Amino acid sequence: MKTTATTAAPVDTTALQAGPRRPGLLRRNRDFRLLFTGEVAGKYGSSVTGLALPLIAVGTLHASPFQVSALPAATWLPWLLIGLPVGAWVDRMRRRTVMLAAAAVQLLCYLSVPAAAALGLLSYVQLLVVALLAGAGAVFFQTAYTAYLPTLVEEPDRAEGNAKLHGSASAAQITGLGTGGTLAQLFGPVNSLLANTVTFLISLASTAAIRRREPAPAAERRRRTLLSEVGEGLRLVARDPWLRPFLLHGALANLFLTAYQSILVVFLLQQAGLPQGVLGTLIGAASLGGVAGAALARRVGALLGTARAMLWSLLGLPALVLLIPLTTGGAGVLCYLAGGLAVSAGVVVGNVLRSTFTQRYTPAGLLGRISATAAFVNYGTIPVGALLGGALAATLGLVPAMWLSCAGVPLAALALWFSPVRRHRDLPTDLVMAQH
């Protein structure tokens, strides 16, 4: 869910509008099509895993709510541990190679769970280790992927590319959560992880088949120290009036989003009494908002202006997340659906607009470090949020914990309200123009 400044140059809205009729990016660009296919497959597998690991912890290993919340915390902890140096490493290496290695690591991690269960050796500690190592692979993959996309897609097509990729992520999440719950009910949560075997193999094969090759990193880049490159990315983000509020918003939003999502499975099972199969379908249905958000993001940005659309999507829509703590059995599940649809739509619209902005705004040679710096802060609050959700549930109870966690989601957008974003119609197109 990838800031008084001088007047920023307006964004080129032609890239955000439909434009002349021509074949879509997926049809025109073979390499983007392969990247898209690999991303959809990987997101589906990760979605199945995101539901299966808590279900294994609760149903098979009888873990407590705090132990369940520790699993997503372990998945995101690597962003705090290695997020910054990974950005500099990725800028020194060919991004496609990094993505292939990272996907292979994730595949092996998830395969180890059903293998250990078959041998009678599965434990909660192994689930934590798998979450940690797979999360480390995700750090490398996501950082390389963010910096790799602009090399495959020309600048006028990047808004469409980002919309399609974020939309596919939401669709994969819906399918993964829905079928993941059904698979867990039919075959058991452990065996449902076998879906990752196929999905990560597809991701590996698709990425390997991309024809366009990146040039070798410049020799002067390799002579610089890792610390100096990390510091350069930190200084640019901290000083920039546009990047800084996006960074702060992402950190706060992820803190509270993860806090309520880390206890959501337990909340819906115990509060609403939903069976596992229905649980996955319900969570997946709420993610339909993300698909709609991806489809509408460019049009909303062109209609309202990209800066105003950011505020609408990240402050207005997510306010409906306050319906989620009202969820009960029967017709009460509609509260979760309405709140989940609104927040997922808002987050995806914001992600599409922000991704396109970052790729245009940031010089190519700094994109890996800027992306990693933002991810380090934004994703670094996710394990804290997961533990916060578990701690609140353990001390106050599930319902008060949900209220407190959900209330923080729209409040996080105040970081954008008190920034240049509120005073402009559009986001700037590049760093140089924003400074004049």
C-alpha positions as CSV (number, residue, x, y, z in Angstrom):
1,M,0.0,0.0,0.0
2,K,3.6,1.5,-1.9
3,T,5.2,14.7,0.9
4,T,4.8,26.0,2.3
5,A,6.4,24.0,-0.8
6,T,6.8,25.9,-4.0
7,T,4.0,25.3,-6.5
8,A,4.5,21.9,-8.1
9,A,4.1,21.4,-11.8
10,P,0.9,19.5,-12.6
11,V,1.1,15.9,-13.6
12,D,0.6,14.9,-17.2
13,T,-2.9,13.6,-17.1
14,T,-2.8,12.2,-20.5
15,A,-1.1,9.2,-19.0
16,L,-4.0,8.9,-16.5
17,Q,-6.8,9.0,-19.1
18,A,-8.0,6.4,-21.5
19,G,-6.5,8.2,-24.6
20,P,-6.9,7.0,-28.1
21,R,-8.1,3.5,-28.7
22,R,-5.3,1.0,-29.0
23,P,-4.5,-2.5,-27.8
24,G,-4.0,-2.8,-24.0
25,L,-0.6,-3.0,-22.4
26,L,-0.9,-6.7,-21.8
27,R,-1.4,-7.3,-25.5
28,R,1.3,-4.9,-26.7
29,N,4.1,-5.8,-24.3
30,R,5.2,-9.4,-24.0
31,D,7.6,-8.8,-21.2
32,F,5.1,-6.9,-19.1
33,R,2.6,-9.7,-19.8
34,L,5.1,-12.2,-18.3
35,L,5.8,-10.0,-15.3
36,F,2.0,-9.6,-14.8
37,T,1.5,-13.4,-15.0
38,G,4.3,-14.0,-12.5
39,E,2.9,-11.4,-10.2
40,V,-0.6,-12.7,-10.3
41,A,0.6,-16.2,-9.5
42,G,2.8,-15.1,-6.7
43,K,0.1,-13.0,-5.1
44,Y,-2.4,-15.8,-5.3
45,G,0.1,-18.2,-3.5
46,S,0.9,-15.6,-0.9
47,S,-2.8,-15.0,-0.3
48,V,-3.4,-18.7,0.3
49,T,-0.4,-18.7,2.7
50,G,-1.6,-15.5,4.5
51,L,-4.8,-17.3,5.5
52,A,-3.3,-20.8,5.9
53,L,-0.6,-20.0,8.4
54,P,-3.0,-18.5,11.0
55,L,-5.4,-21.3,10.4
56,I,-2.6,-23.8,11.0
57,A,-1.6,-22.0,14.1
58,V,-5.1,-21.9,15.5
59,G,-6.6,-25.2,14.3
60,T,-3.5,-27.5,14.3
61,L,-1.1,-26.1,16.8
62,H,-3.8,-24.4,19.1
63,A,-1.9,-21.1,19.2
64,S,-3.1,-18.1,21.3
65,P,-4.3,-14.8,19.6
66,F,-1.0,-13.2,20.4
67,Q,0.9,-16.1,18.8
68,V,-1.3,-15.8,15.7
69,S,-0.6,-12.1,15.5
70,A,3.2,-12.9,15.7
71,L,3.1,-14.7,12.4
72,P,2.4,-11.7,10.2
73,A,4.8,-9.8,12.4
74,A,7.5,-12.2,11.5
75,T,6.6,-12.0,7.8
76,W,7.2,-8.2,7.8
77,L,10.1,-8.0,10.3
78,P,12.7,-8.4,7.6
79,W,11.8,-5.0,6.3
80,L,13.1,-3.5,9.5
81,L,16.2,-5.8,9.6
82,I,17.4,-5.6,6.0
83,G,15.1,-3.3,4.1
84,L,17.6,-0.4,3.8
85,P,20.7,-2.3,2.6
86,V,18.6,-4.4,0.2
87,G,17.7,-1.2,-1.6
88,A,21.3,-0.4,-2.2
89,W,22.1,-4.0,-3.2
90,V,19.3,-4.0,-5.7
91,D,20.6,-0.8,-7.3
92,R,23.9,-2.6,-7.7
93,M,22.5,-5.8,-9.3
94,R,20.3,-6.9,-12.1
95,R,16.8,-6.8,-10.7
96,R,15.5,-9.8,-12.7
97,T,18.1,-12.1,-11.1
98,V,17.2,-10.9,-7.6
99,M,13.5,-11.6,-8.3
100,L,14.3,-15.1,-9.4
101,A,16.4,-16.0,-6.4
102,A,13.8,-14.4,-4.0
103,A,10.9,-16.4,-5.5
104,A,12.9,-19.6,-5.2
105,V,13.5,-19.0,-1.5
106,Q,9.8,-18.4,-0.8
107,L,8.9,-21.6,-2.7
108,L,11.2,-23.7,-0.6
109,C,10.0,-22.1,2.7
110,Y,6.4,-22.8,2.1
111,L,7.1,-26.4,0.9
112,S,8.8,-27.1,4.2
113,V,5.5,-26.8,6.1
114,P,3.6,-29.7,4.5
115,A,6.8,-31.7,4.4
116,A,7.4,-31.3,8.2
117,A,3.7,-32.1,8.9
118,A,4.0,-35.3,6.9
119,L,6.9,-36.3,9.1
120,G,5.1,-35.3,12.3
121,L,7.7,-32.5,13.0
122,L,5.6,-29.4,12.4
123,S,5.8,-26.9,15.3
124,Y,4.8,-23.3,15.9
125,V,8.5,-22.3,15.9
126,Q,8.8,-23.6,12.3
127,L,5.9,-21.5,11.3
128,L,7.7,-18.4,12.7
129,V,10.9,-19.3,10.9
130,V,9.1,-19.9,7.6
131,A,7.3,-16.6,8.0
132,L,10.6,-14.8,8.7
133,L,12.6,-16.4,5.8
134,A,9.7,-16.0,3.3
135,G,9.4,-12.4,4.4
136,A,13.1,-11.8,3.7
137,G,12.6,-13.2,0.2
138,A,9.7,-10.8,-0.2
139,V,11.9,-7.8,0.7
140,F,14.3,-8.7,-2.1
141,F,11.5,-9.5,-4.6
142,Q,9.4,-6.4,-3.9
143,T,12.4,-4.0,-3.9
144,A,13.7,-5.4,-7.2
145,Y,10.3,-5.6,-8.7
146,T,9.5,-1.9,-8.0
147,A,12.7,-0.8,-9.6
148,Y,12.4,-3.3,-12.5
149,L,9.0,-2.3,-13.8
150,P,10.1,1.1,-15.4
151,T,12.7,-0.8,-17.5
152,L,9.9,-2.9,-19.1
153,V,7.2,-0.2,-19.5
154,E,7.6,3.2,-21.2
155,E,6.7,6.2,-19.2
156,P,3.3,6.9,-20.9
157,D,2.2,3.3,-20.1
158,R,3.3,3.2,-16.4
159,A,-0.1,4.4,-15.0
160,E,-1.8,1.6,-16.9
161,G,0.8,-0.9,-15.8
162,N,0.5,0.1,-12.2
163,A,-3.3,-0.1,-12.3
164,K,-3.2,-3.5,-13.9
165,L,-0.7,-4.8,-11.4
166,H,-2.4,-3.5,-8.4
167,G,-5.8,-4.7,-9.8
168,S,-4.3,-8.2,-10.4
169,A,-3.0,-8.2,-6.8
170,S,-6.5,-7.5,-5.4
171,A,-8.1,-10.1,-7.7
172,A,-5.4,-12.7,-6.7
173,Q,-6.1,-11.9,-3.1
174,I,-9.8,-12.4,-3.5
175,T,-9.3,-15.7,-5.3
176,G,-6.6,-16.8,-2.9
177,L,-8.6,-16.0,0.2
178,G,-11.8,-17.5,-1.1
179,T,-10.3,-20.7,-2.4
180,G,-7.8,-20.8,0.4
181,G,-10.6,-21.1,3.0
182,T,-12.3,-23.8,0.9
183,L,-9.1,-25.7,0.5
184,A,-8.4,-25.5,4.2
185,Q,-11.9,-26.8,4.9
186,L,-11.7,-29.7,2.4
187,F,-8.0,-30.8,2.8
188,G,-6.8,-29.1,5.9
189,P,-4.8,-25.8,6.3
190,V,-1.4,-27.6,6.0
191,N,-2.2,-29.2,2.6
192,S,-3.6,-26.0,1.3
193,L,0.0,-24.6,1.3
194,L,0.7,-27.0,-1.6
195,A,-1.0,-24.4,-3.8
196,N,2.2,-22.4,-3.4
197,T,4.2,-25.0,-5.3
198,V,2.4,-24.3,-8.5
199,T,2.0,-20.6,-8.1
200,F,5.7,-19.9,-7.3
201,L,6.8,-22.2,-10.1
202,I,4.7,-20.1,-12.5
203,S,6.2,-16.9,-11.0
204,L,9.7,-18.3,-11.5
205,A,9.0,-19.5,-15.1
206,S,7.3,-16.2,-16.1
207,T,10.1,-14.0,-14.7
208,A,12.8,-16.2,-16.3
209,A,11.1,-15.9,-19.7
210,I,11.3,-12.1,-19.9
211,R,13.6,-11.2,-22.8
212,R,14.6,-7.7,-22.1
213,R,17.9,-7.6,-20.2
214,E,19.1,-4.9,-18.0
215,P,22.5,-3.3,-18.5
216,A,25.2,-4.0,-15.9
217,P,25.3,-1.5,-13.0
218,A,27.9,1.3,-13.6
219,A,31.3,0.6,-12.2
220,E,31.3,3.8,-10.1
221,R,28.2,2.5,-8.3
222,R,30.1,-0.7,-7.3
223,R,33.0,1.4,-5.9
224,R,30.8,3.4,-3.5
225,T,30.2,2.1,0.0
226,L,26.9,0.5,0.9
227,L,26.5,2.9,3.8
228,S,26.9,6.0,1.6
229,E,24.2,4.8,-0.8
230,V,21.8,4.0,2.0
231,G,22.4,7.4,3.5
232,E,21.7,9.1,0.2
233,G,18.3,7.5,-0.1
234,L,17.4,8.3,3.5
235,R,18.4,12.0,3.1
236,L,16.4,12.5,-0.1
237,V,13.2,11.0,1.4
238,A,13.6,12.9,4.7
239,R,14.2,16.3,3.0
240,D,11.7,16.1,0.2
241,P,8.3,17.8,0.9
242,W,6.4,15.3,-1.2
243,L,8.1,12.0,-0.4
244,R,8.2,12.7,3.4
245,P,4.4,12.9,4.0
246,F,3.8,9.8,1.8
247,L,6.4,8.0,4.0
248,L,4.7,9.1,7.2
249,H,1.2,8.2,6.0
250,G,2.3,4.7,4.8
251,A,4.0,4.0,8.1
252,L,0.9,5.0,10.2
253,A,-1.6,3.4,7.8
254,N,0.2,0.1,7.8
255,L,0.5,0.2,11.6
256,F,-3.2,0.3,12.1
257,L,-4.2,-1.8,9.0
258,T,-2.0,-4.6,10.2
259,A,-3.2,-4.2,13.8
260,Y,-6.8,-5.0,12.9
261,Q,-5.9,-7.5,10.2
262,S,-3.7,-9.5,12.5
263,I,-6.6,-10.3,14.7
264,L,-9.3,-10.4,12.0
265,V,-9.4,-14.2,11.5
266,V,-9.8,-14.7,15.3
267,F,-12.4,-11.9,15.5
268,L,-14.6,-13.3,12.7
269,L,-14.3,-16.9,13.9
270,Q,-15.1,-16.1,17.5
271,Q,-17.3,-12.9,17.2
272,A,-19.3,-13.9,14.2
273,G,-19.0,-17.7,14.5
274,L,-18.1,-18.2,10.8
275,P,-16.8,-21.5,9.5
276,Q,-13.4,-21.5,7.8
277,G,-14.7,-21.9,4.3
278,V,-17.1,-18.9,4.7
279,L,-14.4,-16.9,6.4
280,G,-12.1,-17.0,3.3
281,T,-15.0,-16.2,1.0
282,L,-16.0,-13.2,3.1
283,I,-12.5,-11.7,3.3
284,G,-12.0,-12.3,-0.4
285,A,-15.3,-10.6,-1.2
286,A,-14.3,-7.5,0.8
287,S,-11.2,-7.3,-1.3
288,L,-13.3,-6.7,-4.4
289,G,-13.0,-3.1,-3.6
290,G,-9.4,-3.3,-4.5
291,V,-10.3,-4.5,-8.0
292,A,-12.7,-1.6,-8.5
293,G,-10.1,0.8,-7.1
294,A,-7.5,-0.4,-9.6
295,A,-10.0,0.0,-12.5
296,L,-11.0,3.5,-11.4
297,A,-7.7,4.9,-10.2
298,R,-6.5,6.6,-13.4
299,R,-10.0,8.1,-14.1
300,V,-10.4,9.4,-10.6
301,G,-6.9,10.9,-10.8
302,A,-7.7,12.6,-14.1
303,L,-11.1,13.8,-12.8
304,L,-10.2,15.1,-9.4
305,G,-6.5,15.7,-9.9
306,T,-3.9,13.2,-8.6
307,A,-3.2,15.0,-5.3
308,R,-7.0,15.4,-4.5
309,A,-7.6,11.8,-5.5
310,M,-5.0,10.7,-3.0
311,L,-6.9,12.5,-0.1
312,W,-10.2,11.2,-1.3
313,S,-9.0,7.6,-1.4
314,L,-6.9,7.6,1.7
315,L,-9.0,9.7,4.1
316,G,-12.5,9.7,2.8
317,L,-13.1,6.0,1.8
318,P,-11.2,4.4,4.7
319,A,-13.4,6.2,7.2
320,L,-15.9,3.4,6.6
321,V,-13.5,0.9,8.1
322,L,-15.2,1.9,11.4
323,L,-18.1,-0.4,10.4
324,I,-15.9,-3.5,10.8
325,P,-16.0,-3.6,14.6
326,L,-19.8,-3.7,14.4
327,T,-19.6,-7.1,12.5
328,T,-21.8,-9.9,14.0
329,G,-23.3,-13.1,12.8
330,G,-26.0,-13.2,10.2
331,A,-26.8,-9.9,8.5
332,G,-24.1,-8.3,10.7
333,V,-21.4,-9.6,8.3
334,L,-22.6,-6.8,5.9
335,C,-20.8,-4.3,8.2
336,Y,-17.5,-6.1,7.5
337,L,-18.2,-6.2,3.8
338,A,-19.0,-2.5,3.6
339,G,-16.0,-1.5,5.6
340,G,-13.6,-3.9,3.9
341,L,-14.8,-2.9,0.4
342,A,-14.3,0.8,1.2
343,V,-10.8,0.5,2.7
344,S,-9.5,-1.9,0.1
345,A,-10.7,0.4,-2.7
346,G,-9.2,3.4,-1.1
347,V,-5.8,1.8,-0.5
348,V,-5.5,0.4,-4.0
349,V,-6.4,3.8,-5.6
350,G,-3.8,5.4,-3.4
351,N,-1.2,2.8,-4.3
352,V,-1.7,3.1,-8.0
353,L,-1.4,6.9,-7.9
354,R,1.5,6.8,-5.5
355,S,3.4,4.2,-7.5
356,T,3.0,6.1,-10.7
357,F,4.1,9.3,-9.0
358,T,7.2,7.7,-7.4
359,Q,8.4,6.2,-10.7
360,R,8.1,9.5,-12.5
361,Y,9.3,11.7,-9.7
362,T,12.5,9.7,-8.7
363,P,15.6,9.6,-10.9
364,A,16.1,6.0,-12.2
365,G,19.5,5.6,-10.5
366,L,17.9,6.3,-7.1
367,L,14.7,4.3,-7.5
368,G,15.8,1.2,-5.8
369,R,17.1,3.1,-2.7
370,I,14.1,5.4,-2.6
371,S,11.7,2.5,-2.8
372,A,13.6,0.5,-0.2
373,T,13.8,3.5,2.2
374,A,10.0,4.0,1.8
375,A,9.4,0.3,2.3
376,F,11.8,0.1,5.3
377,V,9.6,2.7,7.1
378,N,6.2,1.8,5.7
379,Y,6.6,-2.0,6.0
380,G,8.7,-1.7,9.1
381,T,5.6,-0.7,11.1
382,I,3.7,-3.8,10.0
383,P,5.3,-6.2,12.5
384,V,4.8,-3.6,15.2
385,G,1.1,-3.3,14.1
386,A,0.7,-7.0,14.2
387,L,2.0,-7.3,17.7
388,L,0.0,-4.2,18.7
389,G,-3.2,-5.9,17.5
390,G,-2.4,-9.1,19.4
391,A,-1.5,-7.2,22.6
392,L,-4.6,-5.1,22.5
393,A,-6.8,-8.2,22.0
394,A,-5.0,-9.9,24.9
395,T,-5.4,-7.0,27.3
396,L,-8.7,-5.3,26.2
397,G,-10.5,-8.0,24.3
398,L,-11.2,-8.5,20.6
399,V,-13.9,-5.9,20.1
400,P,-12.1,-3.0,21.8
401,A,-8.9,-3.9,20.0
402,M,-10.8,-3.8,16.7
403,W,-12.3,-0.4,17.4
404,L,-8.9,1.1,18.4
405,S,-7.1,-0.4,15.4
406,C,-9.7,0.5,12.8
407,A,-9.9,4.1,14.1
408,G,-6.3,4.7,13.3
409,V,-6.6,3.9,9.6
410,P,-8.4,7.1,8.4
411,L,-6.5,9.2,11.0
412,A,-3.2,8.2,9.4
413,A,-4.2,10.3,6.3
414,L,-3.8,13.5,8.4
415,A,-0.1,13.2,7.4
416,L,-1.2,14.0,3.9
417,W,-3.8,16.6,4.9
418,F,-1.1,18.7,6.6
419,S,1.2,18.6,3.7
420,P,1.6,20.1,0.1
421,V,-0.8,17.4,-1.1
422,R,-3.8,19.2,0.3
423,R,-2.8,22.5,-1.4
424,H,-2.4,21.2,-5.0
425,R,-4.6,19.6,-7.5
426,D,-1.9,17.3,-9.0
427,L,1.2,15.7,-7.8
428,P,4.5,16.9,-9.5
429,T,5.9,15.0,-12.4
430,D,9.6,14.9,-11.4
431,L,12.0,16.0,-8.7
432,V,13.5,18.9,-10.7
433,M,10.1,20.5,-11.6
434,A,8.9,20.2,-8.0
435,Q,11.8,22.3,-6.8
436,H,11.0,25.2,-9.1
